[in-house]
Amino acid sequence: MYKDIVIVSAVRTPFGRFCGALREYDYFDLGALPMREVLARVNVSGDQVDEVYWGVGDTSPCKDVYTSVAARQTLIKAGLPPETPSVSLDKACVSAMSAVHYGCRAMVAGENRCAIGGGATSFSQEPLIVRGLRWKGFRLGDVKMEDPLYALGYKDFNPVSVDTDNVAIEYGITREEQDEWALRSHQNYGKAWEAGKFKEEMMVLEIPQRRGEPIILDIDEQYRPDTTLEKLARLPGIYGCKGVTAGNSPGLNDGATAILFMTRAKADELGLEPLAEIVSMSSIAIKPHRMPEGPAYAAMEVLKDADLTLDDISVMEINEAFAAVPLVSTLLLADKDKERAKVLREKTNINGSAIAIGHPNTASGARLIMNLMYELRRRGGGYALGAICGGLAQADACIIKV
């Protein structure tokens, strides 16, 4: 459990659809947008930041593929002093939440008083890969190109969708339940956007065009207001899956997130009003094919550390890496009691999640924290819990208090 670590600013870009409005953004420029904005919103100069922790799952979209030091290049683009230390970290989808976690650990150790945590992803800039030419040599014949996004996962393991499908079947989660959850995500997002709930966390982007007026992006492009159960039911399973489809999975999205957090004493020194307190964070790992269970085990760990129960939690988000993930994790948190799981789901992902919002994977963990934080503030306070799984079944969870 942490004491007196507070969030004073949090912001993200809108999340772009694959090859959508953000497709031409340079990777470092994309990350610099919220990193710059998170400071500007509270009028804090960059020289107050002791360290930057930045989620970076893939450096191949970067102009410098080899040792791109993405956090460092991004913070320089954002205007922070070049003397600012930084860490680029890869924990797949949990990266941005872990970025905040690592910053909190450093504060507990007395190594810093103010940090930025977040991350960026650009699936649209993902290149095709040609392997082996350097040492095999090449004279005649076709060159085989590899698409890293095809059957997204890990070469020595199943695609993450296949593992998720297998675990969902084991838990008795049906295809229909997954489609219903996906529809709920879009519906909840639409209601939240209409109510203006994302205005606090989302910066509006003006995107220049080669011809005509700039595009004003103030909504996440992944959201599909015309989604219906009938449309979702027509989609085939992906990679042989029985329940997991493109419709009940998130997209391959572009976006970036940033959270400015510090000790309470530092906030007082700068005259800043805390938006929320970081109560506790957890990072866990389980067997690599059990990914949908990860958020539940991370949540159990963070609740234990904070000496809280699920009854103390006002609102919760379990990232929709697939619809099956919150469905499995809530069932596991409810000790596989379907009625208890149903009650728990009523306060879970109330503003939608990755299926509707999008999932630029190494940015998403920080998005969960800020969305829950602003939701608690609208409610007048309470506790919130966010949990997210990542590649090969790592998972993080965070409890915040307003």
N, C-alpha and C positions, 0 to 999 in steps of 0.2 A: 504494500500500500504506500502511495506517495503522500506527501504532506506539503501543501503550499506551492504546488506547481499549477499555473493557471494559463489558459488560452486568452490572448488579448485581441487576436485578429485571425480570420480564416476566410479563404476565398479560393475559387476555382474558375477555370474557363468553362464555358459550355462544352459539352462533350460532342465531338463531331462523329458523324457516321463514317464508316469505312469508305475512303476516297470521296469524302464529302467536303464541307466548307473549309476544314482545317488541313486538307491534304497537302498543301504547298508550304505549310509552315516549317521552317527549319527547326530541328529538334530543340536546339538550345534557345532559340527565340520563343518557342512555344512554352517551355518551362519558365522562362524569364517573366512571362506575363503575370502569373499569379505571385511569383516571388517578389516582383516589384510592387504589385498592388497591395499585398498583405502588409507591407511596411507603410505605404502611402496612406492607407485607410486610417491609420492611427498616428500618422505623422512621426514615425520612428525612423531615424537615420540608420543606414546600413552599418555604421561603425558600432552600433549597440549590439549587433548579432555576434555571438561568440563562436558559433559553428552552424553549418548547414548539413542536414542529413537528407539525402535525396534518393528516392526509389528509381532505379534504372534497371529494367529487366533485360534490355536488349540494346546493345550499342550499334548494331548494324544499320539502323536508320540515321545514325550520326554521320556527319561528313568525315569525321575522324573515327573510323571503325575500331582501330587498335588503340587501346588505353586512352579512350576519349576523355577521361576525367570529367564526365558529364556534369556532375554537381558543380565542379569548379568553373567550367565554361559557362554554365547557366547563371551562376551567381555574378560572374563578371559582366555578362550581358544584362543582368538585372540592375547593375549599378552598385552592387555591394563592393566594399573595398577589397582590393586584391589580397590583402593580408588576412582575409577571412578563411579559416580552415573549413574543409568540407569532406564529406564521405559520400561516395556513390555506392549504393548497395542493391543487391539482387536477391530478393526472396519471392520473385514472381508477384502474384497478386497481393501478398501481404506486405509488400515493400514499403508503401507509404505509411502504413500504420506502424510498422517496425521502425521507420525513420523517426517517428515521434517517440516511440518507446526508447530507442537508443539515446535520444536527446534527454529524456527524463532520467535515464540511468546516470548520464553524465552530470546532471544537476544534483542528484542525490549524492554523487561522489564529490561534489563541490568543484567540478572541473569547468562548468560554465553556468551562467545565470540567464542566458537568453539564446534561443535557437529557432531555426526554421526547419520544419519537417514537411515533407511532401514528396512529389514525384511527377514524372511525365511519361507519356507513351505516345508513339506515333505509329500505329499499324499501317496507315496509308503510305508511309515512306519506306516500308519494309522492302528490301531489295531481293531479287532472285540470286541464288548462289550457284557458282560453278566450283566444284571441288577437284583437287588433285592436279590441275594443270601445271602448277609450279614445278613439281618433281616428276610427273609422268611424261611431260612433253606432249606436243600435239602436232600432227602433220595433216591427216585427212580424216574426214568423217564428222558425224554430228557431235555437238557438245551437249551433254546432259545438264540441264539447269534444274535446280531444286527450289521449291517454294516452301519456305519455313512455316508458312501459315496453314499449309494443307495438313489435315489430320493433326491439328495442333496438340502438341504434347511433347513426349520425350522419346528419342529413338530406341532406347533400351527398355521402354515401358509402354503400356497401352496408351492410346489417346485419352486425355482426361475425361472426355465425354463417355468413353466406353466404361471406364472405372466407375463413373458416376451412375451410369445406367445399371451396372451390375449391383451396386450398393442399393440403389432405389428399389430394384426388384426384390432384393433380400428383405427390405423393410416393408414391402407391400405397397409401395408408392406407385400408383398407376399412371399411365400416360394421360388419362383424363384429368387427374389431379394436377399434374404438371402443367397442362394447358390452362386449366382454371387459374392456377397461380400466376402464370404468365399474363393472362388477361387482367387479373387483379392488379398486377404491377403497372400495366399501362393505364388502367382506370384510376388507380391511386395517384399516379404521377400527373395525369391530366387534371384531376381535382386540385392537387397541390399547386400545380403551375397556375391554374386559373385563380386560385386564392392568393397568388403572389408569394408563395412560400420559398421559392428559390431565389428571390431577388436579393436576399441578404448574402447568400453564399456565392452567387454566380455573377461574375463580371460580364458586362455586355461587350461584345467584340464588333468592331467595324472592320470588315475584311475587304481590302481594295480588290477590284476586279480589273482585268486587262481592258475591258470595255464596259461602259455603263457605270451605274452607281454602285457604291460598295454594298456588300451584303451586311446587314445588321443581324448578328446572331445572338439571340437572347433566350434560346431554348435548346435543350439537348436534342440533337438530330435523330437519335435512336428511337425516340418516342413515336409510336404509330397510333394515332387516335382512332383509326378505322379497324383496329384489331377486333376480331370476333372469335368465338370458340369454333365456329364453322371453318373459318380460314385456317386457324391453328391445327384443326383436326386433319386438314388435307395435306399437311406437310409430312414428308417421309422422315423416318429416323435417320440420323447421320452416322456414317461409319458402322452401319449394322445395328445401331441401337434400337431398342424396342420403344423406349419412352422419350429419350432425349432427341429433340429436333432443333432446327434453326430458330423456330418460333418460341420455344421455351428455354432458350439460351440467350446470353447477351451477344452483342455485336463485337466486331473488332474495331475498337474506337480510338479516337485521338483526343487527348486532353491533358490537363495539368492541374495540380492542386498544391496549396501551400498553407501551412498553419504556423503562426507566430506564437510561441509559448515561452514562458519564463517563470522564475521564482516570483512569489507574491511580493517579496521585498523589492525585487527589481521593478515590478509593475508599479508599486507605490512610489519608488524613486523617480520613475518616468511620468507619474501622474496618470496612469492608465487604469481604466475600469476593467477588471477581469470579466470575460464573457462566460467562462466556465472553469471549474476546477477539474484537473485530471486526477481521479481517485486512485486508479490502479490499471495496470496493463499486463498482459500475459502473452507469451510466445510458446507454442508447443509444436510437437511433430508426432505423427503416428505412422502406421504402416503405409507405404506409398500408394497403395491401391484403395485406401479408405477415405479419400478426400472429403466426401460430403459430411462425414462425421466430425471433421476437424473443428469447425466453428463451435459445435456443442462442447467439445472437450476444452477448448480455449475459454469458452464462457464459464464452464464449471470452475476452471482454475482461477479466473479473475474474480468471480463471485466469492470463492473461498478466501482469496487474499484480502478482499475488501470487507469480509465478514457481512455479506449481504446475501439475500435470496432473490429469486426471480420475482417474488411478490413485491420487493422493494423497487423494482425497475418499472418506470412509467412507460417507456417506449424503447423499442429495440430494433436494430437492423442486422440481419444476416445477409451478407452480400449474395446476390443471385448469380453466382458463377454458372449455375444452371438452376432452374426452378426446383430441381430435386434437392439442392443443397439446403435451403431453409426448411423444406419439408422434412428431410431426414433429420436435420439438426434439432428442429423443434420437437420432433417425435422422441429423439434421444434425450433431450432435456426434460421431457415429460415422462421419462421412464417407460416409454413406449405405450403410454396410456393415450389413446386417440382423443378422448374427450378433453383431457388436460392439454394436449397438444393444440386442439382447436382453440381453446381459450388463450393460450400463449400466442398463437398466430394472429389473434385479433389486435395485438399491440406490436406486431412485427411488420416492418416494411410498409408503414402506413402512408409514406409518400412515394411508394414505388422503390425499386432498386435497380440493379444493373440491367435487367431485361428491358426496362423502359428508359432508364437514364443513360445507359451505356457503360462500358467497362474498359477504359484505358488502363490496363491491369495494374501497372506500378504506380498509378495515381489514385486508385479507388479507395484504398484504406484510409487516407486522410479525408476523402469525401464523406465516408460514413460518419467520422467524428464530427465534422462541421454540420452536416445535415441534422444529426441528433442534437447537437448543441443548440442550433437555432430553433429547433422544434421545442426543446425544453424551455427556452426563453419565451416562446410564444405561449406556453402553457403555464408560465409563472414559476417554473422550477421543478426540481425532482432529480432522479437518477436516470441515466440512459446507458444502454449497453450496445456496443457494436462488435460484430465478429465477422471474420473473413478468412477463407481458406486460400491456399496457394499451391503452387506446383509441387507434386509428389507429396502432398498431404502435410504441409506445414499449415499453421493457423495462428492468428493473433486475435486478441479481444481487448476491449478498452471499456472502462466505466468512467463516465464523466458526471459531474454534479453541477447544477445551477441553483 
